[in-house]
Amino acid sequence: MQLSEQSKERLGLVFEVAKTVFHWGFIPTVLYLGFSKGAEAGMPPLTMASLLWQ
């Protein structure tokens, strides 16, 4: 299957955008999921200050 130059450029752009979104969104997503789940029983509550200062 042959792709036209325009299709190759679009695919390259899509992959570049996906890479950028993953690069900048991975850590915030992990932090959001951790904070939304909350701390385990017997542990101090999770706050942004506790994340930054410990």
ModelCIF file with pLDDT and N, C-alpha, C, O atoms, coordinates in Angstrom:
data_MODEL
#
_entry.id   MODEL 
#
_entity.id                         1 
_entity.type                       polymer 
_entity.pdbx_number_of_molecules   1 
#
_entity_poly.entity_id                      1 
_entity_poly.type                           'polypeptide(L)' 
_entity_poly.nstd_linkage                   no 
_entity_poly.nstd_monomer                   no 
_entity_poly.pdbx_seq_one_letter_code       MQLSEQSKERLGLVFEVAKTVFHWGFIPTVLYLGFSKGAEAGMPPLTMASLLWQ 
_entity_poly.pdbx_seq_one_letter_code_can   MQLSEQSKERLGLVFEVAKTVFHWGFIPTVLYLGFSKGAEAGMPPLTMASLLWQ 
_entity_poly.pdbx_strand_id                 A 
#
loop_
_entity_poly_seq.entity_id 
_entity_poly_seq.num 
_entity_poly_seq.mon_id 
_entity_poly_seq.hetero 
1 1  MET n 
1 2  GLN n 
1 3  LEU n 
1 4  SER n 
1 5  GLU n 
1 6  GLN n 
1 7  SER n 
1 8  LYS n 
1 9  GLU n 
1 10 ARG n 
1 11 LEU n 
1 12 GLY n 
1 13 LEU n 
1 14 VAL n 
1 15 PHE n 
1 16 GLU n 
1 17 VAL n 
1 18 ALA n 
1 19 LYS n 
1 20 THR n 
1 21 VAL n 
1 22 PHE n 
1 23 HIS n 
1 24 TRP n 
1 25 GLY n 
1 26 PHE n 
1 27 ILE n 
1 28 PRO n 
1 29 THR n 
1 30 VAL n 
1 31 LEU n 
1 32 TYR n 
1 33 LEU n 
1 34 GLY n 
1 35 PHE n 
1 36 SER n 
1 37 LYS n 
1 38 GLY n 
1 39 ALA n 
1 40 GLU n 
1 41 ALA n 
1 42 GLY n 
1 43 MET n 
1 44 PRO n 
1 45 PRO n 
1 46 LEU n 
1 47 THR n 
1 48 MET n 
1 49 ALA n 
1 50 SER n 
1 51 LEU n 
1 52 LEU n 
1 53 TRP n 
1 54 GLN n 
#
_struct_asym.id          A 
_struct_asym.entity_id   1 
#
loop_
_ma_qa_metric.id 
_ma_qa_metric.mode 
_ma_qa_metric.name 
_ma_qa_metric.software_group_id 
_ma_qa_metric.type 
1 global pLDDT . pLDDT 
2 local  pLDDT . pLDDT 
#
_ma_qa_metric_global.metric_id      1 
_ma_qa_metric_global.metric_value   87.54 
_ma_qa_metric_global.model_id       1 
_ma_qa_metric_global.ordinal_id     1 
#
loop_
_ma_qa_metric_local.label_asym_id 
_ma_qa_metric_local.label_comp_id 
_ma_qa_metric_local.label_seq_id 
_ma_qa_metric_local.metric_id 
_ma_qa_metric_local.metric_value 
_ma_qa_metric_local.model_id 
_ma_qa_metric_local.ordinal_id 
A MET 1  2 78.00 1 1  
A GLN 2  2 90.00 1 2  
A LEU 3  2 88.00 1 3  
A SER 4  2 93.00 1 4  
A GLU 5  2 93.00 1 5  
A GLN 6  2 95.00 1 6  
A SER 7  2 94.00 1 7  
A LYS 8  2 95.00 1 8  
A GLU 9  2 96.00 1 9  
A ARG 10 2 96.00 1 10 
A LEU 11 2 96.00 1 11 
A GLY 12 2 96.00 1 12 
A LEU 13 2 97.00 1 13 
A VAL 14 2 97.00 1 14 
A PHE 15 2 97.00 1 15 
A GLU 16 2 97.00 1 16 
A VAL 17 2 97.00 1 17 
A ALA 18 2 97.00 1 18 
A LYS 19 2 97.00 1 19 
A THR 20 2 97.00 1 20 
A VAL 21 2 96.00 1 21 
A PHE 22 2 96.00 1 22 
A HIS 23 2 95.00 1 23 
A TRP 24 2 96.00 1 24 
A GLY 25 2 96.00 1 25 
A PHE 26 2 95.00 1 26 
A ILE 27 2 91.00 1 27 
A PRO 28 2 91.00 1 28 
A THR 29 2 92.00 1 29 
A VAL 30 2 90.00 1 30 
A LEU 31 2 85.00 1 31 
A TYR 32 2 87.00 1 32 
A LEU 33 2 87.00 1 33 
A GLY 34 2 83.00 1 34 
A PHE 35 2 82.00 1 35 
A SER 36 2 82.00 1 36 
A LYS 37 2 82.00 1 37 
A GLY 38 2 78.00 1 38 
A ALA 39 2 75.00 1 39 
A GLU 40 2 81.00 1 40 
A ALA 41 2 83.00 1 41 
A GLY 42 2 81.00 1 42 
A MET 43 2 79.00 1 43 
A PRO 44 2 78.00 1 44 
A PRO 45 2 80.00 1 45 
A LEU 46 2 78.00 1 46 
A THR 47 2 81.00 1 47 
A MET 48 2 79.00 1 48 
A ALA 49 2 83.00 1 49 
A SER 50 2 76.00 1 50 
A LEU 51 2 73.00 1 51 
A LEU 52 2 78.00 1 52 
A TRP 53 2 74.00 1 53 
A GLN 54 2 58.00 1 54 
#
loop_
_atom_site.group_PDB 
_atom_site.id 
_atom_site.type_symbol 
_atom_site.label_atom_id 
_atom_site.label_alt_id 
_atom_site.label_comp_id 
_atom_site.label_asym_id 
_atom_site.label_entity_id 
_atom_site.label_seq_id 
_atom_site.pdbx_PDB_ins_code 
_atom_site.Cartn_x 
_atom_site.Cartn_y 
_atom_site.Cartn_z 
_atom_site.occupancy 
_atom_site.B_iso_or_equiv 
_atom_site.pdbx_formal_charge 
_atom_site.auth_seq_id 
_atom_site.auth_comp_id 
_atom_site.auth_asym_id 
_atom_site.auth_atom_id 
_atom_site.pdbx_PDB_model_num 
ATOM 1   N N  . MET A 1 1  ? 0.851  -1.175 0.000  1.00 78.00 ? 1  MET A N  1 
ATOM 2   C CA . MET A 1 1  ? 0.000  0.000  0.000  1.00 78.00 ? 1  MET A CA 1 
ATOM 3   C C  . MET A 1 1  ? 0.896  1.238  0.000  1.00 78.00 ? 1  MET A C  1 
ATOM 4   O O  . MET A 1 1  ? 1.759  1.389  0.864  1.00 78.00 ? 1  MET A O  1 
ATOM 5   N N  . GLN A 1 2  ? 0.688  2.096  -0.952 1.00 90.00 ? 2  GLN A N  1 
ATOM 6   C CA . GLN A 1 2  ? 1.473  3.315  -1.074 1.00 90.00 ? 2  GLN A CA 1 
ATOM 7   C C  . GLN A 1 2  ? 0.703  4.486  -0.464 1.00 90.00 ? 2  GLN A C  1 
ATOM 8   O O  . GLN A 1 2  ? -0.494 4.646  -0.701 1.00 90.00 ? 2  GLN A O  1 
ATOM 9   N N  . LEU A 1 3  ? 1.401  5.295  0.317  1.00 88.00 ? 3  LEU A N  1 
ATOM 10  C CA . LEU A 1 3  ? 0.798  6.497  0.889  1.00 88.00 ? 3  LEU A CA 1 
ATOM 11  C C  . LEU A 1 3  ? 1.290  7.709  0.116  1.00 88.00 ? 3  LEU A C  1 
ATOM 12  O O  . LEU A 1 3  ? 2.443  7.784  -0.308 1.00 88.00 ? 3  LEU A O  1 
ATOM 13  N N  . SER A 1 4  ? 0.385  8.644  -0.048 1.00 93.00 ? 4  SER A N  1 
ATOM 14  C CA . SER A 1 4  ? 0.791  9.874  -0.721 1.00 93.00 ? 4  SER A CA 1 
ATOM 15  C C  . SER A 1 4  ? 1.628  10.722 0.234  1.00 93.00 ? 4  SER A C  1 
ATOM 16  O O  . SER A 1 4  ? 1.636  10.481 1.441  1.00 93.00 ? 4  SER A O  1 
ATOM 17  N N  . GLU A 1 5  ? 2.318  11.695 -0.300 1.00 93.00 ? 5  GLU A N  1 
ATOM 18  C CA . GLU A 1 5  ? 3.133  12.590 0.534  1.00 93.00 ? 5  GLU A CA 1 
ATOM 19  C C  . GLU A 1 5  ? 2.267  13.323 1.551  1.00 93.00 ? 5  GLU A C  1 
ATOM 20  O O  . GLU A 1 5  ? 2.684  13.520 2.693  1.00 93.00 ? 5  GLU A O  1 
ATOM 21  N N  . GLN A 1 6  ? 1.077  13.723 1.150  1.00 95.00 ? 6  GLN A N  1 
ATOM 22  C CA . GLN A 1 6  ? 0.174  14.430 2.070  1.00 95.00 ? 6  GLN A CA 1 
ATOM 23  C C  . GLN A 1 6  ? -0.228 13.516 3.231  1.00 95.00 ? 6  GLN A C  1 
ATOM 24  O O  . GLN A 1 6  ? -0.286 13.961 4.377  1.00 95.00 ? 6  GLN A O  1 
ATOM 25  N N  . SER A 1 7  ? -0.503 12.253 2.942  1.00 94.00 ? 7  SER A N  1 
ATOM 26  C CA . SER A 1 7  ? -0.862 11.300 3.998  1.00 94.00 ? 7  SER A CA 1 
ATOM 27  C C  . SER A 1 7  ? 0.306  11.080 4.951  1.00 94.00 ? 7  SER A C  1 
ATOM 28  O O  . SER A 1 7  ? 0.118  10.997 6.164  1.00 94.00 ? 7  SER A O  1 
ATOM 29  N N  . LYS A 1 8  ? 1.506  10.986 4.401  1.00 95.00 ? 8  LYS A N  1 
ATOM 30  C CA . LYS A 1 8  ? 2.689  10.810 5.246  1.00 95.00 ? 8  LYS A CA 1 
ATOM 31  C C  . LYS A 1 8  ? 2.894  12.012 6.153  1.00 95.00 ? 8  LYS A C  1 
ATOM 32  O O  . LYS A 1 8  ? 3.243  11.852 7.323  1.00 95.00 ? 8  LYS A O  1 
ATOM 33  N N  . GLU A 1 9  ? 2.684  13.201 5.635  1.00 96.00 ? 9  GLU A N  1 
ATOM 34  C CA . GLU A 1 9  ? 2.825  14.414 6.452  1.00 96.00 ? 9  GLU A CA 1 
ATOM 35  C C  . GLU A 1 9  ? 1.779  14.451 7.553  1.00 96.00 ? 9  GLU A C  1 
ATOM 36  O O  . GLU A 1 9  ? 2.087  14.813 8.688  1.00 96.00 ? 9  GLU A O  1 
ATOM 37  N N  . ARG A 1 10 ? 0.555  14.083 7.233  1.00 96.00 ? 10 ARG A N  1 
ATOM 38  C CA . ARG A 1 10 ? -0.508 14.071 8.257  1.00 96.00 ? 10 ARG A CA 1 
ATOM 39  C C  . ARG A 1 10 ? -0.219 13.042 9.337  1.00 96.00 ? 10 ARG A C  1 
ATOM 40  O O  . ARG A 1 10 ? -0.386 13.322 10.524 1.00 96.00 ? 10 ARG A O  1 
ATOM 41  N N  . LEU A 1 11 ? 0.213  11.853 8.934  1.00 96.00 ? 11 LEU A N  1 
ATOM 42  C CA . LEU A 1 11 ? 0.561  10.836 9.930  1.00 96.00 ? 11 LEU A CA 1 
ATOM 43  C C  . LEU A 1 11 ? 1.703  11.306 10.820 1.00 96.00 ? 11 LEU A C  1 
ATOM 44  O O  . LEU A 1 11 ? 1.677  11.094 12.032 1.00 96.00 ? 11 LEU A O  1 
ATOM 45  N N  . GLY A 1 12 ? 2.688  11.932 10.233 1.00 96.00 ? 12 GLY A N  1 
ATOM 46  C CA . GLY A 1 12 ? 3.795  12.467 11.028 1.00 96.00 ? 12 GLY A CA 1 
ATOM 47  C C  . GLY A 1 12 ? 3.322  13.507 12.021 1.00 96.00 ? 12 GLY A C  1 
ATOM 48  O O  . GLY A 1 12 ? 3.775  13.530 13.166 1.00 96.00 ? 12 GLY A O  1 
ATOM 49  N N  . LEU A 1 13 ? 2.411  14.370 11.590 1.00 97.00 ? 13 LEU A N  1 
ATOM 50  C CA . LEU A 1 13 ? 1.863  15.389 12.489 1.00 97.00 ? 13 LEU A CA 1 
ATOM 51  C C  . LEU A 1 13 ? 1.059  14.752 13.617 1.00 97.00 ? 13 LEU A C  1 
ATOM 52  O O  . LEU A 1 13 ? 1.172  15.162 14.773 1.00 97.00 ? 13 LEU A O  1 
ATOM 53  N N  . VAL A 1 14 ? 0.247  13.751 13.283 1.00 97.00 ? 14 VAL A N  1 
ATOM 54  C CA . VAL A 1 14 ? -0.551 13.061 14.307 1.00 97.00 ? 14 VAL A CA 1 
ATOM 55  C C  . VAL A 1 14 ? 0.362  12.404 15.339 1.00 97.00 ? 14 VAL A C  1 
ATOM 56  O O  . VAL A 1 14 ? 0.114  12.514 16.540 1.00 97.00 ? 14 VAL A O  1 
ATOM 57  N N  . PHE A 1 15 ? 1.413  11.723 14.888 1.00 97.00 ? 15 PHE A N  1 
ATOM 58  C CA . PHE A 1 15 ? 2.337  11.077 15.823 1.00 97.00 ? 15 PHE A CA 1 
ATOM 59  C C  . PHE A 1 15 ? 3.077  12.102 16.674 1.00 97.00 ? 15 PHE A C  1 
ATOM 60  O O  . PHE A 1 15 ? 3.316  11.861 17.858 1.00 97.00 ? 15 PHE A O  1 
ATOM 61  N N  . GLU A 1 16 ? 3.436  13.217 16.101 1.00 97.00 ? 16 GLU A N  1 
ATOM 62  C CA . GLU A 1 16 ? 4.133  14.263 16.852 1.00 97.00 ? 16 GLU A CA 1 
ATOM 63  C C  . GLU A 1 16 ? 3.232  14.857 17.937 1.00 97.00 ? 16 GLU A C  1 
ATOM 64  O O  . GLU A 1 16 ? 3.675  15.092 19.062 1.00 97.00 ? 16 GLU A O  1 
ATOM 65  N N  . VAL A 1 17 ? 1.971  15.096 17.591 1.00 97.00 ? 17 VAL A N  1 
ATOM 66  C CA . VAL A 1 17 ? 1.014  15.629 18.574 1.00 97.00 ? 17 VAL A CA 1 
ATOM 67  C C  . VAL A 1 17 ? 0.768  14.608 19.677 1.00 97.00 ? 17 VAL A C  1 
ATOM 68  O O  . VAL A 1 17 ? 0.730  14.967 20.854 1.00 97.00 ? 17 VAL A O  1 
ATOM 69  N N  . ALA A 1 18 ? 0.599  13.336 19.310 1.00 97.00 ? 18 ALA A N  1 
ATOM 70  C CA . ALA A 1 18 ? 0.374  12.294 20.308 1.00 97.00 ? 18 ALA A CA 1 
ATOM 71  C C  . ALA A 1 18 ? 1.570  12.170 21.252 1.00 97.00 ? 18 ALA A C  1 
ATOM 72  O O  . ALA A 1 18 ? 1.396  11.995 22.458 1.00 97.00 ? 18 ALA A O  1 
ATOM 73  N N  . LYS A 1 19 ? 2.780  12.260 20.706 1.00 97.00 ? 19 LYS A N  1 
ATOM 74  C CA . LYS A 1 19 ? 3.982  12.180 21.539 1.00 97.00 ? 19 LYS A CA 1 
ATOM 75  C C  . LYS A 1 19 ? 4.042  13.348 22.524 1.00 97.00 ? 19 LYS A C  1 
ATOM 76  O O  . LYS A 1 19 ? 4.382  13.165 23.692 1.00 97.00 ? 19 LYS A O  1 
ATOM 77  N N  . THR A 1 20 ? 3.709  14.557 22.042 1.00 97.00 ? 20 THR A N  1 
ATOM 78  C CA . THR A 1 20 ? 3.726  15.734 22.909 1.00 97.00 ? 20 THR A CA 1 
ATOM 79  C C  . THR A 1 20 ? 2.673  15.636 24.014 1.00 97.00 ? 20 THR A C  1 
ATOM 80  O O  . THR A 1 20 ? 2.946  15.954 25.171 1.00 97.00 ? 20 THR A O  1 
ATOM 81  N N  . VAL A 1 21 ? 1.471  15.193 23.646 1.00 96.00 ? 21 VAL A N  1 
ATOM 82  C CA . VAL A 1 21 ? 0.403  15.046 24.650 1.00 96.00 ? 21 VAL A CA 1 
ATOM 83  C C  . VAL A 1 21 ? 0.812  14.026 25.706 1.00 96.00 ? 21 VAL A C  1 
ATOM 84  O O  . VAL A 1 21 ? 0.628  14.268 26.899 1.00 96.00 ? 21 VAL A O  1 
ATOM 85  N N  . PHE A 1 22 ? 1.358  12.900 25.288 1.00 96.00 ? 22 PHE A N  1 
ATOM 86  C CA . PHE A 1 22 ? 1.801  11.890 26.250 1.00 96.00 ? 22 PHE A CA 1 
ATOM 87  C C  . PHE A 1 22 ? 2.929  12.423 27.117 1.00 96.00 ? 22 PHE A C  1 
ATOM 88  O O  . PHE A 1 22 ? 2.944  12.207 28.329 1.00 96.00 ? 22 PHE A O  1 
ATOM 89  N N  . HIS A 1 23 ? 3.871  13.118 26.497 1.00 95.00 ? 23 HIS A N  1 
ATOM 90  C CA . HIS A 1 23 ? 5.029  13.644 27.223 1.00 95.00 ? 23 HIS A CA 1 
ATOM 91  C C  . HIS A 1 23 ? 4.606  14.607 28.328 1.00 95.00 ? 23 HIS A C  1 
ATOM 92  O O  . HIS A 1 23 ? 5.109  14.516 29.448 1.00 95.00 ? 23 HIS A O  1 
ATOM 93  N N  . TRP A 1 24 ? 3.702  15.517 28.034 1.00 96.00 ? 24 TRP A N  1 
ATOM 94  C CA . TRP A 1 24 ? 3.300  16.536 29.006 1.00 96.00 ? 24 TRP A CA 1 
ATOM 95  C C  . TRP A 1 24 ? 2.133  16.098 29.884 1.00 96.00 ? 24 TRP A C  1 
ATOM 96  O O  . TRP A 1 24 ? 1.866  16.750 30.894 1.00 96.00 ? 24 TRP A O  1 
ATOM 97  N N  . GLY A 1 25 ? 1.434  15.030 29.545 1.00 96.00 ? 25 GLY A N  1 
ATOM 98  C CA . GLY A 1 25 ? 0.260  14.641 30.303 1.00 96.00 ? 25 GLY A CA 1 
ATOM 99  C C  . GLY A 1 25 ? 0.432  13.452 31.211 1.00 96.00 ? 25 GLY A C  1 
ATOM 100 O O  . GLY A 1 25 ? -0.439 13.199 32.042 1.00 96.00 ? 25 GLY A O  1 
ATOM 101 N N  . PHE A 1 26 ? 1.521  12.704 31.092 1.00 95.00 ? 26 PHE A N  1 
ATOM 102 C CA . PHE A 1 26 ? 1.652  11.467 31.857 1.00 95.00 ? 26 PHE A CA 1 
ATOM 103 C C  . PHE A 1 26 ? 1.744  11.719 33.366 1.00 95.00 ? 26 PHE A C  1 
ATOM 104 O O  . PHE A 1 26 ? 0.954  11.164 34.130 1.00 95.00 ? 26 PHE A O  1 
ATOM 105 N N  . ILE A 1 27 ? 2.681  12.534 33.794 1.00 91.00 ? 27 ILE A N  1 
ATOM 106 C CA . ILE A 1 27 ? 2.879  12.771 35.228 1.00 91.00 ? 27 ILE A CA 1 
ATOM 107 C C  . ILE A 1 27 ? 1.654  13.437 35.866 1.00 91.00 ? 27 ILE A C  1 
ATOM 108 O O  . ILE A 1 27 ? 1.222  12.989 36.928 1.00 91.00 ? 27 ILE A O  1 
ATOM 109 N N  . PRO A 1 28 ? 1.072  14.490 35.264 1.00 91.00 ? 28 PRO A N  1 
ATOM 110 C CA . PRO A 1 28 ? -0.149 15.049 35.862 1.00 91.00 ? 28 PRO A CA 1 
ATOM 111 C C  . PRO A 1 28 ? -1.282 14.034 35.978 1.00 91.00 ? 28 PRO A C  1 
ATOM 112 O O  . PRO A 1 28 ? -2.048 14.069 36.941 1.00 91.00 ? 28 PRO A O  1 
ATOM 113 N N  . THR A 1 29 ? -1.395 13.133 35.004 1.00 92.00 ? 29 THR A N  1 
ATOM 114 C CA . THR A 1 29 ? -2.434 12.108 35.078 1.00 92.00 ? 29 THR A CA 1 
ATOM 115 C C  . THR A 1 29 ? -2.172 11.145 36.229 1.00 92.00 ? 29 THR A C  1 
ATOM 116 O O  . THR A 1 29 ? -3.100 10.788 36.954 1.00 92.00 ? 29 THR A O  1 
ATOM 117 N N  . VAL A 1 30 ? -0.944 10.724 36.405 1.00 90.00 ? 30 VAL A N  1 
ATOM 118 C CA . VAL A 1 30 ? -0.603 9.829  37.509 1.00 90.00 ? 30 VAL A CA 1 
ATOM 119 C C  . VAL A 1 30 ? -0.861 10.515 38.849 1.00 90.00 ? 30 VAL A C  1 
ATOM 120 O O  . VAL A 1 30 ? -1.416 9.904  39.763 1.00 90.00 ? 30 VAL A O  1 
ATOM 121 N N  . LEU A 1 31 ? -0.464 11.773 38.968 1.00 85.00 ? 31 LEU A N  1 
ATOM 122 C CA . LEU A 1 31 ? -0.718 12.503 40.218 1.00 85.00 ? 31 LEU A CA 1 
ATOM 123 C C  . LEU A 1 31 ? -2.207 12.657 40.481 1.00 85.00 ? 31 LEU A C  1 
ATOM 124 O O  . LEU A 1 31 ? -2.657 12.476 41.613 1.00 85.00 ? 31 LEU A O  1 
ATOM 125 N N  . TYR A 1 32 ? -2.981 12.990 39.445 1.00 87.00 ? 32 TYR A N  1 
ATOM 126 C CA . TYR A 1 32 ? -4.430 13.137 39.619 1.00 87.00 ? 32 TYR A CA 1 
ATOM 127 C C  . TYR A 1 32 ? -5.052 11.827 40.098 1.00 87.00 ? 32 TYR A C  1 
ATOM 128 O O  . TYR A 1 32 ? -5.866 11.825 41.022 1.00 87.00 ? 32 TYR A O  1 
ATOM 129 N N  . LEU A 1 33 ? -4.673 10.721 39.475 1.00 87.00 ? 33 LEU A N  1 
ATOM 130 C CA . LEU A 1 33 ? -5.240 9.437  39.875 1.00 87.00 ? 33 LEU A CA 1 
ATOM 131 C C  . LEU A 1 33 ? -4.855 9.082  41.300 1.00 87.00 ? 33 LEU A C  1 
ATOM 132 O O  . LEU A 1 33 ? -5.676 8.544  42.044 1.00 87.00 ? 33 LEU A O  1 
ATOM 133 N N  . GLY A 1 34 ? -3.619 9.372  41.696 1.00 83.00 ? 34 GLY A N  1 
ATOM 134 C CA . GLY A 1 34 ? -3.198 9.097  43.069 1.00 83.00 ? 34 GLY A CA 1 
ATOM 135 C C  . GLY A 1 34 ? -3.941 9.943  44.084 1.00 83.00 ? 34 GLY A C  1 
ATOM 136 O O  . GLY A 1 34 ? -4.359 9.435  45.124 1.00 83.00 ? 34 GLY A O  1 
ATOM 137 N N  . PHE A 1 35 ? -4.111 11.226 43.798 1.00 82.00 ? 35 PHE A N  1 
ATOM 138 C CA . PHE A 1 35 ? -4.820 12.103 44.720 1.00 82.00 ? 35 PHE A CA 1 
ATOM 139 C C  . PHE A 1 35 ? -6.307 11.778 44.764 1.00 82.00 ? 35 PHE A C  1 
ATOM 140 O O  . PHE A 1 35 ? -6.925 11.906 45.821 1.00 82.00 ? 35 PHE A O  1 
ATOM 141 N N  . SER A 1 36 ? -6.893 11.365 43.656 1.00 82.00 ? 36 SER A N  1 
ATOM 142 C CA . SER A 1 36 ? -8.318 11.058 43.652 1.00 82.00 ? 36 SER A CA 1 
ATOM 143 C C  . SER A 1 36 ? -8.603 9.773  44.418 1.00 82.00 ? 36 SER A C  1 
ATOM 144 O O  . SER A 1 36 ? -9.685 9.626  44.987 1.00 82.00 ? 36 SER A O  1 
ATOM 145 N N  . LYS A 1 37 ? -7.645 8.832  44.444 1.00 82.00 ? 37 LYS A N  1 
ATOM 146 C CA . LYS A 1 37 ? -7.829 7.602  45.205 1.00 82.00 ? 37 LYS A CA 1 
ATOM 147 C C  . LYS A 1 37 ? -7.704 7.882  46.699 1.00 82.00 ? 37 LYS A C  1 
ATOM 148 O O  . LYS A 1 37 ? -8.439 7.302  47.498 1.00 82.00 ? 37 LYS A O  1 
ATOM 149 N N  . GLY A 1 38 ? -6.798 8.750  47.080 1.00 78.00 ? 38 GLY A N  1 
ATOM 150 C CA . GLY A 1 38 ? -6.606 9.091  48.481 1.00 78.00 ? 38 GLY A CA 1 
ATOM 151 C C  . GLY A 1 38 ? -5.550 8.219  49.141 1.00 78.00 ? 38 GLY A C  1 
ATOM 152 O O  . GLY A 1 38 ? -5.016 7.287  48.539 1.00 78.00 ? 38 GLY A O  1 
ATOM 153 N N  . ALA A 1 39 ? -5.271 8.542  50.368 1.00 75.00 ? 39 ALA A N  1 
ATOM 154 C CA . ALA A 1 39 ? -4.249 7.810  51.120 1.00 75.00 ? 39 ALA A CA 1 
ATOM 155 C C  . ALA A 1 39 ? -4.819 6.501  51.644 1.00 75.00 ? 39 ALA A C  1 
ATOM 156 O O  . ALA A 1 39 ? -6.031 6.348  51.794 1.00 75.00 ? 39 ALA A O  1 
ATOM 157 N N  . GLU A 1 40 ? -3.922 5.560  51.918 1.00 81.00 ? 40 GLU A N  1 
ATOM 158 C CA . GLU A 1 40 ? -4.337 4.296  52.515 1.00 81.00 ? 40 GLU A CA 1 
ATOM 159 C C  . GLU A 1 40 ? -4.665 4.514  53.984 1.00 81.00 ? 40 GLU A C  1 
ATOM 160 O O  . GLU A 1 40 ? -4.272 5.519  54.577 1.00 81.00 ? 40 GLU A O  1 
ATOM 161 N N  . ALA A 1 41 ? -5.376 3.579  54.556 1.00 83.00 ? 41 ALA A N  1 
ATOM 162 C CA . ALA A 1 41 ? -5.757 3.676  55.968 1.00 83.00 ? 41 ALA A CA 1 
ATOM 163 C C  . ALA A 1 41 ? -4.494 3.737  56.830 1.00 83.00 ? 41 ALA A C  1 
ATOM 164 O O  . ALA A 1 41 ? -3.549 2.977  56.619 1.00 83.00 ? 41 ALA A O  1 
ATOM 165 N N  . GLY A 1 42 ? -4.492 4.647  57.798 1.00 81.00 ? 42 GLY A N  1 
ATOM 166 C CA . GLY A 1 42 ? -3.375 4.783  58.706 1.00 81.00 ? 42 GLY A CA 1 
ATOM 167 C C  . GLY A 1 42 ? -2.272 5.702  58.206 1.00 81.00 ? 42 GLY A C  1 
ATOM 168 O O  . GLY A 1 42 ? -1.306 5.948  58.929 1.00 81.00 ? 42 GLY A O  1 
ATOM 169 N N  . MET A 1 43 ? -2.390 6.209  57.004 1.00 79.00 ? 43 MET A N  1 
ATOM 170 C CA . MET A 1 43 ? -1.391 7.108  56.444 1.00 79.00 ? 43 MET A CA 1 
ATOM 171 C C  . MET A 1 43 ? -1.898 8.547  56.524 1.00 79.00 ? 43 MET A C  1 
ATOM 172 O O  . MET A 1 43 ? -3.108 8.769  56.545 1.00 79.00 ? 43 MET A O  1 
ATOM 173 N N  . PRO A 1 44 ? -0.997 9.527  56.569 1.00 78.00 ? 44 PRO A N  1 
ATOM 174 C CA . PRO A 1 44 ? -1.446 10.922 56.586 1.00 78.00 ? 44 PRO A CA 1 
ATOM 175 C C  . PRO A 1 44 ? -2.148 11.266 55.269 1.00 78.00 ? 44 PRO A C  1 
ATOM 176 O O  . PRO A 1 44 ? -1.856 10.669 54.232 1.00 78.00 ? 44 PRO A O  1 
ATOM 177 N N  . PRO A 1 45 ? -3.066 12.223 55.313 1.00 80.00 ? 45 PRO A N  1 
ATOM 178 C CA . PRO A 1 45 ? -3.793 12.582 54.090 1.00 80.00 ? 45 PRO A CA 1 
ATOM 179 C C  . PRO A 1 45 ? -2.857 13.163 53.035 1.00 80.00 ? 45 PRO A C  1 
ATOM 180 O O  . PRO A 1 45 ? -1.840 13.779 53.355 1.00 80.00 ? 45 PRO A O  1 
ATOM 181 N N  . LEU A 1 46 ? -3.218 12.955 51.784 1.00 78.00 ? 46 LEU A N  1 
ATOM 182 C CA . LEU A 1 46 ? -2.425 13.468 50.678 1.00 78.00 ? 46 LEU A CA 1 
ATOM 183 C C  . LEU A 1 46 ? -2.801 14.917 50.394 1.00 78.00 ? 46 LEU A C  1 
ATOM 184 O O  . LEU A 1 46 ? -3.976 15.239 50.214 1.00 78.00 ? 46 LEU A O  1 
ATOM 185 N N  . THR A 1 47 ? -1.810 15.774 50.355 1.00 81.00 ? 47 THR A N  1 
ATOM 186 C CA . THR A 1 47 ? -2.015 17.160 49.957 1.00 81.00 ? 47 THR A CA 1 
ATOM 187 C C  . THR A 1 47 ? -0.874 17.538 49.030 1.00 81.00 ? 47 THR A C  1 
ATOM 188 O O  . THR A 1 47 ? 0.154  16.863 48.988 1.00 81.00 ? 47 THR A O  1 
ATOM 189 N N  . MET A 1 48 ? -1.061 18.617 48.291 1.00 79.00 ? 48 MET A N  1 
ATOM 190 C CA . MET A 1 48 ? -0.004 19.061 47.392 1.00 79.00 ? 48 MET A CA 1 
ATOM 191 C C  . MET A 1 48 ? 1.222  19.479 48.195 1.00 79.00 ? 48 MET A C  1 
ATOM 192 O O  . MET A 1 48 ? 2.350  19.258 47.755 1.00 79.00 ? 48 MET A O  1 
ATOM 193 N N  . ALA A 1 49 ? 1.019  20.080 49.368 1.00 83.00 ? 49 ALA A N  1 
ATOM 194 C CA . ALA A 1 49 ? 2.149  20.492 50.208 1.00 83.00 ? 49 ALA A CA 1 
ATOM 195 C C  . ALA A 1 49 ? 2.946  19.280 50.683 1.00 83.00 ? 49 ALA A C  1 
ATOM 196 O O  . ALA A 1 49 ? 4.176  19.322 50.712 1.00 83.00 ? 49 ALA A O  1 
ATOM 197 N N  . SER A 1 50 ? 2.255  18.197 51.055 1.00 76.00 ? 50 SER A N  1 
ATOM 198 C CA . SER A 1 50 ? 2.977  17.005 51.495 1.00 76.00 ? 50 SER A CA 1 
ATOM 199 C C  . SER A 1 50 ? 3.748  16.375 50.345 1.00 76.00 ? 50 SER A C  1 
ATOM 200 O O  . SER A 1 50 ? 4.798  15.769 50.559 1.00 76.00 ? 50 SER A O  1 
ATOM 201 N N  . LEU A 1 51 ? 3.241  16.512 49.140 1.00 73.00 ? 51 LEU A N  1 
ATOM 202 C CA . LEU A 1 51 ? 3.957  15.992 47.978 1.00 73.00 ? 51 LEU A CA 1 
ATOM 203 C C  . LEU A 1 51 ? 5.240  16.801 47.718 1.00 73.00 ? 51 LEU A C  1 
ATOM 204 O O  . LEU A 1 51 ? 6.277  16.226 47.387 1.00 73.00 ? 51 LEU A O  1 
ATOM 205 N N  . LEU A 1 52 ? 5.173  18.106 47.866 1.00 78.00 ? 52 LEU A N  1 
ATOM 206 C CA . LEU A 1 52 ? 6.303  18.970 47.542 1.00 78.00 ? 52 LEU A CA 1 
ATOM 207 C C  . LEU A 1 52 ? 7.359  19.035 48.637 1.00 78.00 ? 52 LEU A C  1 
ATOM 208 O O  . LEU A 1 52 ? 8.536  19.205 48.321 1.00 78.00 ? 52 LEU A O  1 
ATOM 209 N N  . TRP A 1 53 ? 6.997  18.909 49.897 1.00 74.00 ? 53 TRP A N  1 
ATOM 210 C CA . TRP A 1 53 ? 7.927  19.201 50.977 1.00 74.00 ? 53 TRP A CA 1 
ATOM 211 C C  . TRP A 1 53 ? 8.469  17.975 51.685 1.00 74.00 ? 53 TRP A C  1 
ATOM 212 O O  . TRP A 1 53 ? 9.201  18.129 52.662 1.00 74.00 ? 53 TRP A O  1 
ATOM 213 N N  . GLN A 1 54 ? 8.156  16.788 51.253 1.00 58.00 ? 54 GLN A N  1 
ATOM 214 C CA . GLN A 1 54 ? 8.700  15.614 51.942 1.00 58.00 ? 54 GLN A CA 1 
ATOM 215 C C  . GLN A 1 54 ? 9.629  14.861 51.070 1.00 58.00 ? 54 GLN A C  1 
ATOM 216 O O  . GLN A 1 54 ? 10.180 13.843 51.489 1.00 58.00 ? 54 GLN A O  1 
#
